[in-house]
Amino acid sequence: MQSDVTRAHYDRLADTYDENWAYSPEFIAWMTSGILARLKLARADRVLDVGCGTGLYSCGLAEQADVVVCTDPSSGMLAQLPNDERLLPVHAGAEDLTQGRVRLPHDGYDAILLKEVVHHLPDPSQVLSDLSGLLRPGGRILVVMLPMSIGYPLFDAALRLFQERQPDPQAIATALTDAGLNADLTYEEFPLAFTVERYARMVRSRYMSLLSSFDDAQIEEGIAEIRRRHPGPELRFPDRFAFVTGVKA
Ligand SMILES: C[S@@+](CC[C@H](N)C(=O)[O-])C[C@H]1O[C@@H](n2cnc3c(N)ncnc32)[C@H](O)[C@@H]1O
C-alpha cells in the first residue's frame, strides 16, 4: 500500500482504532507482557515506538522506561496518544527518521519497537538496518508482526491478498542479523472470540489496512461469505504473532 493511501486509511480509522484493536484488556495485557519480556527495559531506558499508532503499547513501555518517543506518519492516530509527559509524539514515518527528514530528540535508543508496522514499509530490511544504527550498545529492537498466513475468519479474497503482501518473519530476522544484531524469532498466539455481528462491523470499518483495497460492495460480499461460512453467533480463532528480536552486542 502506498504511504499516502496508508496515511489516509489510518487517519480515517483513528477514532475507532482502539475499539477494533483493544480486543479486550486481556489481549492488550497479553501483548504488552510479550513485548516487555523481550525488550527487557530498565528504568533509565530511552525507547522508540515506530508506527506507535494511538499508543496502545507505548503506555506499557513508558511504565518501565524513562521516555518513549512515539512516531507515526498518521496525524489522526498520533492525536489519540494519551497526554503523558513520558510519551513524546513525533509526526514521521520510519523512512523520515532513517533518511534524516525528521530529527529525533535523542542520538540513541535502548529499545525500539515496531508493532504491526513492518508490512507498511516498502523496504523493511533497509529501514531495520538503519534503525539498528540508532541502538545504543546492548540495545534491543523488536518487530511484532503477523505470520505469513493467518487463521482469521476473513473472506477468501482478503486472505489471499494478505498472503501476497505479508513479509516473511524469517526474512525480518535475517535482516536484523545482516544489520549485525543477534536475532531471535518466536511465535505466540492469543485466543480471540467475537460475535459475528461485531466482526462484521470490524470488517466493514476495514479494521485491517488490507481491507481498504476492497470497495464497499466487495466488503459486503465478503461479509456475506463470512456469515455463510460461520452460521453460528460467535467466531473463535487464534491471533498468532511473530516476535522478532535483535540485540546489539
Ligand atoms: C496496525 S497499526 C499499529 C499501531 C500500533 N503499533 C499498535 O500496535 O497498536 C500500523 C501503524 O503503522 C503506521 N505506519 C504506516 N506506515 C508507516 C511507516 N512507513 N512508518 C511508520 N509507521 C507507519 C500507521 O500510521 C499505523 O499507525
The ligand as an SDF file (V2000), in Angstrom:
LIG
                    3D

 27 29  0  0  0  0  0  0  0  0999 V2000
   -1.6510   -1.6570   12.5320 C   0  0  0  0  0  0  0  0  0  0  0  0
   -1.1820   -0.0460   13.0620 S   0  0  0  0  0  0  0  0  0  0  0  0
   -0.2030   -0.4500   14.5090 C   0  0  0  0  0  0  0  0  0  0  0  0
   -0.1700    0.6770   15.5080 C   0  0  0  0  0  0  0  0  0  0  0  0
    0.4960    0.3190   16.8450 C   0  0  0  0  0  0  0  0  0  0  0  0
    1.8840   -0.0540   16.6630 N   0  0  0  0  0  0  0  0  0  0  0  0
   -0.2810   -0.8000   17.5230 C   0  0  0  0  0  0  0  0  0  0  0  0
    0.1980   -1.9420   17.5090 O   0  0  0  0  0  0  0  0  0  0  0  0
   -1.3880   -0.5140   18.0240 O   0  0  0  0  0  0  0  0  0  0  0  0
    0.0470    0.4190   11.9080 C   0  0  0  0  0  0  0  0  0  0  0  0
    0.6020    1.8060   12.1750 C   0  0  0  0  0  0  0  0  0  0  0  0
    1.7390    1.9790   11.3070 O   0  0  0  0  0  0  0  0  0  0  0  0
    1.7330    3.3110   10.8570 C   0  0  0  0  0  0  0  0  0  0  0  0
    2.5430    3.3800    9.6330 N   0  0  0  0  0  0  0  0  0  0  0  0
    2.1460    3.2450    8.3520 C   0  0  0  0  0  0  0  0  0  0  0  0
    3.1800    3.4090    7.5130 N   0  0  0  0  0  0  0  0  0  0  0  0
    4.2680    3.6560    8.2930 C   0  0  0  0  0  0  0  0  0  0  0  0
    5.6240    3.9400    8.0220 C   0  0  0  0  0  0  0  0  0  0  0  0
    6.0870    3.9890    6.7570 N   0  0  0  0  0  0  0  0  0  0  0  0
    6.4580    4.1710    9.0600 N   0  0  0  0  0  0  0  0  0  0  0  0
    6.0000    4.1150   10.3430 C   0  0  0  0  0  0  0  0  0  0  0  0
    4.7080    3.8580   10.6520 N   0  0  0  0  0  0  0  0  0  0  0  0
    3.8460    3.6340    9.6460 C   0  0  0  0  0  0  0  0  0  0  0  0
    0.2700    3.6340   10.6730 C   0  0  0  0  0  0  0  0  0  0  0  0
    0.0170    5.0320   10.6220 O   0  0  0  0  0  0  0  0  0  0  0  0
   -0.3560    2.9420   11.8730 C   0  0  0  0  0  0  0  0  0  0  0  0
   -0.4570    3.8000   12.9850 O   0  0  0  0  0  0  0  0  0  0  0  0
  1  2  1  0
  2  3  1  0
  2 10  1  0
  3  4  1  0
  4  5  1  0
  5  6  1  0
  5  7  1  0
  7  8  2  0
  7  9  1  0
 10 11  1  0
 11 12  1  0
 11 26  1  0
 12 13  1  0
 13 14  1  0
 13 24  1  0
 14 15  1  0
 14 23  1  0
 15 16  2  0
 16 17  1  0
 17 18  1  0
 17 23  2  0
 18 19  1  0
 18 20  2  0
 20 21  1  0
 21 22  2  0
 22 23  1  0
 24 25  1  0
 24 26  1  0
 26 27  1  0
M  CHG  2   2   1   9  -1
M  END
$$$$
